[in-house]
Amino acid sequence: MTNNRRRLVGVVTGTKMTKTAKVRVDRSYRHPLYGKVVRRSRQFLAHDEIGCHPGDRVTIVESRPISKLKRWVVENVIARASESEIAAGEVVEESPLAEAEA
């Protein structure tokens, strides 16, 4: 049986909190007037009982409020980050300052 809760797919960017994952959800849409493809991303805090790692691609599902900022739960892991990506340092926790400089 399926329920009518929203589900989003994103990438885990941080797991420094206990049983919490920071998930970045990217979306792209065409600008209504100019037609250019605009890319936006948003970060959500999700309750994580599975134990995902930075770089994992996950599905998060809407839930009741768990804490002040957590309203999502990690449902399943779609793809794990490879060990070579983690060792090479390609998967790092993103900071807001790095996004502002770019």
Z-matrix of the N, CA and C atoms (Angstrom, degrees):
N
C 1 1.463
C 2 1.526 1 108.73
N 3 1.292 2 116.91 1 132.92
C 4 1.462 3 120.86 2 178.70
C 5 1.523 4 109.56 3 -101.53
N 6 1.314 5 114.38 4 149.49
C 7 1.454 6 118.41 5 176.39
C 8 1.523 7 108.97 6 -109.19
N 9 1.313 8 115.82 7 175.39
C 10 1.470 9 119.79 8 -174.03
C 11 1.519 10 112.31 9 -100.26
N 12 1.334 11 117.35 10 29.04
C 13 1.456 12 120.13 11 178.23
C 14 1.520 13 110.52 12 -82.35
N 15 1.336 14 115.27 13 146.40
C 16 1.463 15 119.73 14 178.91
C 17 1.517 16 110.29 15 -69.48
N 18 1.324 17 115.76 16 143.02
C 19 1.452 18 122.05 17 175.76
C 20 1.518 19 108.26 18 -127.53
N 21 1.341 20 116.11 19 135.12
C 22 1.449 21 121.91 20 179.00
C 23 1.518 22 109.25 21 -127.49
N 24 1.321 23 115.92 22 151.16
C 25 1.461 24 121.58 23 177.75
C 26 1.517 25 107.72 24 -111.32
N 27 1.338 26 115.79 25 130.80
C 28 1.453 27 119.84 26 -178.26
C 29 1.515 28 111.70 27 -151.28
N 30 1.328 29 115.22 28 -177.74
C 31 1.459 30 122.55 29 -179.11
C 32 1.520 31 108.38 30 -115.58
N 33 1.332 32 116.29 31 133.87
C 34 1.460 33 121.63 32 178.87
C 35 1.527 34 108.57 33 -71.87
N 36 1.341 35 116.39 34 126.27
C 37 1.462 36 120.27 35 179.46
C 38 1.516 37 112.20 36 -109.07
N 39 1.324 38 118.38 37 -17.31
C 40 1.456 39 119.53 38 -179.89
C 41 1.509 40 111.68 39 -159.49
N 42 1.336 41 115.48 40 144.16
C 43 1.463 42 120.81 41 178.04
C 44 1.522 43 110.16 42 -138.13
N 45 1.312 44 117.96 43 38.80
C 46 1.457 45 120.70 44 -175.95
C 47 1.527 46 112.57 45 -80.38
N 48 1.323 47 118.07 46 -14.56
C 49 1.452 48 120.74 47 179.24
C 50 1.522 49 109.71 48 -95.91
N 51 1.318 50 117.06 49 154.43
C 52 1.456 51 121.71 50 -179.02
C 53 1.525 52 109.85 51 -71.78
N 54 1.328 53 116.39 52 125.66
C 55 1.471 54 123.98 53 178.09
C 56 1.525 55 113.03 54 55.68
N 57 1.331 56 116.60 55 30.46
C 58 1.454 57 121.53 56 178.69
C 59 1.518 58 108.97 57 -137.08
N 60 1.322 59 115.88 58 138.06
C 61 1.461 60 121.08 59 176.50
C 62 1.520 61 108.47 60 -124.60
N 63 1.329 62 115.59 61 140.06
C 64 1.454 63 120.67 62 174.32
C 65 1.519 64 106.87 63 -94.01
N 66 1.330 65 117.15 64 119.93
C 67 1.465 66 122.31 65 -173.53
C 68 1.520 67 109.45 66 -116.86
N 69 1.354 68 116.60 67 126.98
C 70 1.463 69 121.84 68 176.88
C 71 1.523 70 108.69 69 -96.72
N 72 1.330 71 116.08 70 123.17
C 73 1.464 72 122.22 71 178.86
C 74 1.522 73 107.76 72 -109.01
N 75 1.330 74 116.47 73 119.22
C 76 1.462 75 121.73 74 179.42
C 77 1.517 76 109.85 75 -97.15
N 78 1.314 77 115.66 76 143.28
C 79 1.461 78 119.58 77 173.36
C 80 1.521 79 108.20 78 -141.30
N 81 1.325 80 115.91 79 150.63
C 82 1.451 81 120.06 80 177.21
C 83 1.523 82 108.42 81 -132.49
N 84 1.309 83 115.14 82 145.51
C 85 1.465 84 120.33 83 179.61
C 86 1.521 85 107.84 84 -149.49
N 87 1.290 86 115.97 85 160.49
C 88 1.451 87 121.55 86 179.03
C 89 1.524 88 109.21 87 -88.57
N 90 1.322 89 116.58 88 132.24
C 91 1.458 90 121.34 89 -179.31
C 92 1.532 91 108.96 90 -63.41
N 93 1.327 92 117.90 91 133.12
C 94 1.464 93 119.77 92 -174.43
C 95 1.524 94 115.31 93 -62.29
N 96 1.332 95 117.58 94 -33.13
C 97 1.461 96 119.60 95 -177.64
C 98 1.537 97 112.00 96 -96.97
N 99 1.313 98 117.61 97 -47.28
C 100 1.453 99 120.49 98 -171.94
C 101 1.526 100 114.42 99 -93.27
N 102 1.309 101 117.40 100 -15.48
C 103 1.457 102 120.29 101 175.39
C 104 1.510 103 114.81 102 79.33
N 105 1.322 104 118.33 103 -1.08
C 106 1.462 105 121.20 104 179.30
C 107 1.530 106 109.81 105 -74.34
N 108 1.331 107 116.12 106 145.17
C 109 1.463 108 119.99 107 177.31
C 110 1.523 109 108.17 108 -78.03
N 111 1.343 110 115.56 109 123.16
C 112 1.452 111 122.16 110 -178.82
C 113 1.526 112 107.74 111 -106.97
N 114 1.332 113 116.82 112 132.03
C 115 1.460 114 121.22 113 179.44
C 116 1.525 115 108.88 114 -110.24
N 117 1.316 116 115.98 115 126.42
C 118 1.457 117 122.27 116 178.47
C 119 1.525 118 108.55 117 -126.33
N 120 1.322 119 116.29 118 150.31
C 121 1.458 120 119.91 119 174.84
C 122 1.522 121 108.68 120 -135.04
N 123 1.319 122 114.36 121 154.01
C 124 1.456 123 120.64 122 179.52
C 125 1.515 124 107.91 123 -141.29
N 126 1.319 125 116.65 124 145.03
C 127 1.454 126 120.32 125 -179.40
C 128 1.515 127 110.12 126 -107.59
N 129 1.332 128 115.29 127 137.55
C 130 1.451 129 122.43 128 178.11
C 131 1.521 130 108.77 129 -123.41
N 132 1.331 131 116.58 130 146.87
C 133 1.455 132 120.60 131 169.97
C 134 1.517 133 106.84 132 -93.50
N 135 1.333 134 116.48 133 129.04
C 136 1.459 135 121.57 134 -176.20
C 137 1.517 136 110.15 135 -126.23
N 138 1.320 137 116.39 136 140.99
C 139 1.458 138 121.81 137 176.45
C 140 1.525 139 108.48 138 -71.31
N 141 1.341 140 116.15 139 129.23
C 142 1.464 141 120.82 140 -171.97
C 143 1.516 142 110.62 141 -124.37
N 144 1.336 143 117.04 142 99.68
C 145 1.468 144 122.05 143 174.08
C 146 1.523 145 110.35 144 -91.18
N 147 1.321 146 118.23 145 -17.52
C 148 1.472 147 122.95 146 -175.42
C 149 1.518 148 110.87 147 -75.30
N 150 1.314 149 117.19 148 -39.07
C 151 1.460 150 121.24 149 -177.52
C 152 1.516 151 111.70 150 92.00
N 153 1.325 152 117.72 151 57.83
C 154 1.466 153 120.69 152 179.60
C 155 1.525 154 109.87 153 -84.42
N 156 1.327 155 115.32 154 166.23
C 157 1.459 156 123.20 155 -176.26
C 158 1.522 157 109.70 156 -122.25
N 159 1.341 158 118.09 157 159.17
C 160 1.467 159 120.06 158 177.31
C 161 1.528 160 111.19 159 -56.67
N 162 1.329 161 115.31 160 135.17
C 163 1.458 162 121.46 161 -178.66
C 164 1.512 163 113.38 162 99.42
N 165 1.333 164 118.19 163 -15.28
C 166 1.466 165 121.12 164 178.74
C 167 1.521 166 110.14 165 -70.46
N 168 1.331 167 116.07 166 142.98
C 169 1.460 168 121.88 167 174.62
C 170 1.525 169 106.70 168 -95.44
N 171 1.339 170 117.16 169 122.82
C 172 1.462 171 121.09 170 -172.75
C 173 1.528 172 111.35 171 -130.58
N 174 1.323 173 114.45 172 161.16
C 175 1.455 174 122.24 173 171.14
C 176 1.519 175 107.49 174 -105.92
N 177 1.345 176 116.68 175 128.42
C 178 1.460 177 120.16 176 176.12
C 179 1.524 178 108.41 177 -113.56
N 180 1.327 179 115.22 178 148.27
C 181 1.459 180 120.92 179 -177.09
C 182 1.524 181 108.51 180 -126.26
N 183 1.324 182 114.97 181 144.40
C 184 1.453 183 122.78 182 179.39
C 185 1.532 184 109.76 183 -61.45
N 186 1.334 185 117.45 184 143.80
C 187 1.463 186 119.84 185 177.68
C 188 1.526 187 109.93 186 -147.69
N 189 1.298 188 114.84 187 -179.63
C 190 1.465 189 119.95 188 175.39
C 191 1.525 190 108.66 189 -68.61
N 192 1.325 191 119.09 190 160.70
C 193 1.464 192 119.99 191 178.63
C 194 1.531 193 111.09 192 -61.70
N 195 1.325 194 116.20 193 124.52
C 196 1.456 195 121.84 194 179.57
C 197 1.526 196 109.80 195 -97.15
N 198 1.320 197 116.58 196 -37.38
C 199 1.465 198 121.62 197 175.13
C 200 1.521 199 107.46 198 -149.20
N 201 1.314 200 116.30 199 -166.53
C 202 1.465 201 120.17 200 -176.68
C 203 1.527 202 111.95 201 -58.74
N 204 1.337 203 117.44 202 -40.71
C 205 1.460 204 121.01 203 -175.59
C 206 1.528 205 114.28 204 -114.30
N 207 1.331 206 118.24 205 -9.96
C 208 1.474 207 120.20 206 -176.52
C 209 1.524 208 110.60 207 -92.76
N 210 1.341 209 114.91 208 117.54
C 211 1.468 210 121.48 209 177.05
C 212 1.527 211 111.38 210 -129.23
N 213 1.334 212 117.04 211 9.14
C 214 1.454 213 122.51 212 -176.25
C 215 1.524 214 109.31 213 -131.09
N 216 1.337 215 116.51 214 156.05
C 217 1.458 216 122.91 215 177.81
C 218 1.521 217 107.84 216 -129.20
N 219 1.345 218 116.87 217 137.86
C 220 1.462 219 120.95 218 176.12
C 221 1.529 220 107.00 219 -71.53
N 222 1.351 221 115.89 220 119.27
C 223 1.463 222 120.78 221 -177.20
C 224 1.530 223 111.12 222 -86.28
N 225 1.331 224 117.09 223 -50.74
C 226 1.460 225 120.27 224 177.47
C 227 1.523 226 109.87 225 -158.55
N 228 1.331 227 114.19 226 163.73
C 229 1.464 228 121.38 227 179.02
C 230 1.521 229 107.35 228 -98.66
N 231 1.331 230 116.75 229 120.53
C 232 1.468 231 121.36 230 -179.63
C 233 1.520 232 109.86 231 -80.23
N 234 1.339 233 116.96 232 -47.00
C 235 1.470 234 121.30 233 -179.06
C 236 1.512 235 108.75 234 -145.69
N 237 1.319 236 115.70 235 133.81
C 238 1.461 237 121.42 236 177.31
C 239 1.524 238 109.65 237 -84.23
N 240 1.326 239 116.57 238 149.17
C 241 1.459 240 121.22 239 174.49
C 242 1.521 241 107.69 240 -70.70
N 243 1.325 242 117.42 241 136.09
C 244 1.458 243 120.37 242 -179.00
C 245 1.524 244 110.09 243 -73.21
N 246 1.318 245 115.54 244 153.50
C 247 1.464 246 120.97 245 -179.54
C 248 1.526 247 111.46 246 -62.94
N 249 1.353 248 116.92 247 -32.86
C 250 1.466 249 119.62 248 -179.45
C 251 1.526 250 111.37 249 -67.46
N 252 1.355 251 117.47 250 -36.34
C 253 1.461 252 120.52 251 177.25
C 254 1.527 253 110.81 252 -65.72
N 255 1.319 254 116.02 253 -41.01
C 256 1.462 255 120.05 254 -178.82
C 257 1.528 256 109.72 255 -68.09
N 258 1.345 257 117.19 256 -43.75
C 259 1.463 258 121.45 257 -179.36
C 260 1.527 259 111.63 258 -65.77
N 261 1.336 260 116.76 259 -36.22
C 262 1.460 261 120.48 260 -178.82
C 263 1.524 262 111.95 261 -76.41
N 264 1.325 263 116.93 262 -10.69
C 265 1.456 264 120.09 263 179.52
C 266 1.507 265 113.19 264 81.30
N 267 1.341 266 117.39 265 15.47
C 268 1.469 267 119.85 266 178.79
C 269 1.517 268 111.15 267 -71.02
N 270 1.330 269 117.07 268 -29.63
C 271 1.452 270 121.62 269 179.59
C 272 1.516 271 107.33 270 -99.06
N 273 1.324 272 116.19 271 104.14
C 274 1.460 273 121.42 272 178.55
C 275 1.513 274 108.47 273 -130.06
N 276 1.306 275 114.77 274 155.28
C 277 1.453 276 119.23 275 177.89
C 278 1.521 277 108.57 276 -71.21
N 279 1.321 278 116.00 277 130.06
C 280 1.456 279 121.02 278 -175.72
C 281 1.523 280 110.28 279 -83.97
N 282 1.317 281 116.17 280 142.88
C 283 1.456 282 120.83 281 175.98
C 284 1.528 283 108.44 282 -111.54
N 285 1.327 284 117.14 283 150.27
C 286 1.468 285 119.96 284 -179.84
C 287 1.529 286 111.92 285 -62.46
N 288 1.338 287 118.03 286 -27.78
C 289 1.450 288 120.63 287 -179.03
C 290 1.527 289 111.06 288 -68.75
N 291 1.326 290 117.00 289 -35.51
C 292 1.464 291 120.18 290 180.00
C 293 1.523 292 110.77 291 -65.84
N 294 1.333 293 117.11 292 -36.66
C 295 1.462 294 120.70 293 178.61
C 296 1.527 295 110.91 294 -69.25
N 297 1.348 296 116.59 295 -36.08
C 298 1.462 297 120.15 296 -178.05
C 299 1.532 298 111.04 297 -70.00
N 300 1.336 299 116.96 298 -33.71
C 301 1.458 300 119.93 299 -179.41
C 302 1.520 301 112.39 300 -73.58
N 303 1.318 302 116.91 301 -30.16
C 304 1.471 303 120.54 302 -175.21
C 305 1.510 304 112.59 303 -75.02
